[in-house]
Amino acid sequence: MSLQDQFTQAQADSKNLPERPDNMTLLKIYALFKQASSGDATGDRPGFTDMVGRAKFDAWDALKGTSQEDAMQQYIDLIEELKG
């Protein structure tokens, strides 16, 4: 199975986890997904009043320089770990 196929499967699996991950794990899932699918963070950091958007952007921006393939693999590994 190719890395892209594994990534697609992990996306589907992420919707059926046995329990909801904590917020920090959810941010990591989001950031890895964005890095894997879009590359480095782009655009302006959300304003102070958008705390959720700001946290998501910061988590994604922290992965700057990580290759899309590495982010895919980390995403796959994290979802596998959460599946138990």
CORVENTA-V231345 format. One record per residue. N is the residue number from 1. PHI is phi as a letter, one per 20 degrees, with the letter a starting at -180 (999 if undefined). OMEGA is omega in radians with two decimals (* if undefined). Layout:
# CORVENTA-V231345
n-><N;N>
phi-><PHI;PHI>
omega-><OMEGA;OMEGA>
This chain:
# CORVENTA-V231345
n-><1;2;3;4;5;6;7;8;9;10;11;12;13;14;15;16;17;18;19;20;21;22;23;24;25;26;27;28;29;30;31;32;33;34;35;36;37;38;39;40;41;42;43;44;45;46;47;48;49;50;51;52;53;54;55;56;57;58;59;60;61;62;63;64;65;66;67;68;69;70;71;72;73;74;75;76;77;78;79;80;81;82;83;84>
phi-><999;f;g;f;f;f;f;f;f;f;f;f;f;f;e;c;f;f;b;f;f;f;f;f;f;f;f;f;g;g;f;f;f;f;f;f;e;c;n;g;g;c;n;e;f;g;f;g;f;d;f;f;f;f;f;f;f;f;f;f;f;f;e;g;n;f;f;f;f;f;f;g;f;f;f;g;f;f;f;g;f;f;f;n>
omega-><-3.12;3.12;3.13;3.11;3.11;3.12;3.11;3.11;3.13;3.08;3.12;-3.14;-3.10;3.14;-3.07;3.13;-3.10;3.07;-3.11;3.11;3.08;-3.04;3.14;3.10;3.09;3.09;3.13;3.09;-3.14;-3.08;3.12;3.11;-3.12;-3.13;-3.12;-3.05;-3.05;-3.07;-3.09;3.14;3.12;3.10;-3.12;3.07;3.13;-3.11;-3.08;-3.09;3.12;-3.04;3.13;3.12;3.13;3.12;3.13;3.13;-3.12;3.12;3.12;-3.10;3.14;-3.14;-3.11;3.13;3.08;-3.14;3.13;3.13;3.11;3.13;3.10;-3.10;3.12;3.11;3.13;-3.11;-3.13;3.13;3.10;3.13;-3.11;3.11;3.11;*>
